[in-house]
Amino acid sequence: MKKGTIIRMFVWVLATLGIMSTVAKAQTPLPKLTVLNIAVEGLHLSPKQAGDMVRRELAKIAKYEVLDKYDVMYLINKHGLKIDNCYGKICLLDVAKVISSDKMLTGSIERFQKTITITLRLIDVKSKSVEKVEIKEFLYLPEHLKTMVTLSIRKLFGLPNNKEVVASLSERNKMENAINTPAADMLKLGGPRMGFTMFTGDLANQLAQPEYEGGYDAIPLMFQFGYQFETKYLNEGNFQALVEFIPMVTGIDQGLFIPSLTILNGLRSNKSGWEFAFGPTISFTQQAEGYYQNGAWVKLNDTDDRTQITQNIVTRLDSRGEYQINTGFVFAFGKTLRSGKLNIPVNAYVVPHREGIRLGISFGFNSRKNKY
């Protein structure tokens, strides 16, 4: 026999065996599984409704032939069985004999203070033993009970779950999102902020100059203290959209009083807490008009004959000047840490300016105050 003919025959045999194996698997009946009622405590849900919920979710995983509730009730009524309080193994095994079920699934859904505990037990009828048990504690979020049941069932049968969804429904310190704060269209947070800011370039030089030259005789590294008003106005998926109002005072450590207001709009990750924000900043600083002569700053009001001035007249920081509004634009990034209900934001920021860049680091703490 030729070599090519042998190879073709071998391939044909393998293909035939594969088809036969697939057909055999398709014809193998799935084990029959029955769910009666699920015990409920502390929730606005009846045991029958809980049983229907578990039954529907079980049918989705397609590991068992979940017996139809109407067929089960027909057989139960036909044999005069009582299942109102049938949650234990002995009772369930008696029912399984009548309805010819291979597996029985029972359990409970209980509320305890601010948690919901779901317990599921899979009973093997043939061995008369509890085959699997799954106990999972969730946060008290009854509007997500269906999702909790799904997660518990999948865990019971060793199927993978979305880790972020599980964390959002079970971890108290998880960042707020649309899952664990479903009723919140807007979240408000507030708390103190503090940190340091550093001036560079001409700004640093102007601050360091002595007061008689219009400077502040200050070190261009100053302490800041203020308060952050934060509102999360979008809270969907993996991100939060937020707006922040931050009034702050700079330079108190050096005897200065430089008030400012910063308005930031940004995004924060629900998963990691990393955030990015940007927006305008307004400060009130003493400024004056003047010009540079031989490298020295000369205040315009100190000049008797202004007609002799040939240099460009500019406005800059001057401790002898009047308070005026000074504007800038802030780019900030950072991370919000969590400790219980406490948020601990840590941020770095930069404020570009034609006379020098201002850099800073700030941190603070806040917690959720209310929700709408």
Disulfide bonds with the S-S distance in Angstrom:
Cys86-Cys91 1.95
